[in-house]
């Protein structure tokens, strides 16, 4: 009796499924790159621009917490503060902006299963 023969087909199936899933993900990525490359330059710049944030540093954590307390920003949000909220609290009027974020329509089935448990 060949025990290896009984194990091989399932392993091959698993490998083939993983290969198909990987190829499908790569194809989705290729299509997204192709779609972005066809966007007008101005839109492509806005969608891919990461220069819309800054870092503010203090000498100590206590200084940071005092700053956040004066602005009534919860201490748990001390790493990333919404710039619009901060500007509003400081009395700064920002120019309006139309920002449309694209959310991927691809939902990873493994992550989806985790959320359903």
N, C-alpha and C positions, 0 to 999 in steps of 0.2 A: 504494500500500500504506500503510495507516494503522498506524504503529508504536504509537501511543498506545492504540489499541483492544486490542492484544495485552497491554498492561501493565495496563490498567484492571481487568479481571475479577479478577486475582490480588490486586491492591491492595484491591479491594472485599471479597473473601473474607477477607483478613487483617483488615481493618477490622471486618467483621461478626463474626468470631471474637473479636476483642478486645472488641467491644461486648458480646457474649454472656457472655464470661468476667467482664467488669466488672459486668454486671448480676447474674450469679450470686453474685459476691463481696458485692455490696451487699445482696442478698437474704439471704445467710448472716448478714451483720452485723445486718440488721434483725431477723431471727429471734432472734439472740443477745440483742439489746437487749430484745426482747419477753419472752424467757425470764427474763432477769434482773429485769425490771420486775415479774414475777409472783412472784418469790421473797418469802418472808416478810422483813420489814424487817431483822430481826436477822441473818439469813443474808446478805442483800444487803450489809449493812454490813461483815460479816466478809470477804466475797469481794472487795469493792471497796476495803477499807481499805488505805491505803498508809502509815499511821502506825505501823509496826512496826519501824522501823529508826532508828538514830541515827548521828551522825558523831563520831568522836574525833579531835581535832587535836593535833599536837605542834608544837613550835617549829622543829624541823629533821627532815630525813629520817633522820638518824643516831639521833635519839631514837625515832622510829617503829621503826626496825630493831632497836634495843636492846630495846624493849618486846616486839616480836614474838619475838625470840630467847629472852627469858626465858620466854615462854609456849609456846615450841616450835611456833610457827605459821610455816609456810614464808613466806619473804620475798616470793615471787611472789604470795601471796594477801594483799597489803598493802592492797588497796582495799576488798574486801568480805570480812569475816570472819563466819563462821557464829556467830550469837549464842549458840546452844546450846553450841558448842564453847568459846567464850570463857568463858561462865559456868561450865562444867565445869572449865576450867583455873584459874579464879579461886576455885573451891570454892563457887560460888553455886548453890543449889537453886532452880530455876524452877518455877512452877506448871505442871502438865501442860496440854496443849492438844491438841485434835483439830483438825487442819487438813487439809482436803481440797482440793487444788488441782485445778482443772479444766483439762485439756489439751484444746485445740481438736481436734476430729476432722477439721478441714480441713487437708489437706496440699497445699501449693502444688506443682503438678507440675513447675514449672521448678526449684524448690529440690530436689525429689526427684531430678530428673535429674542435678543437680550432685553429689549424694551417691553416686549409682550409678556415676560415672565413675572 
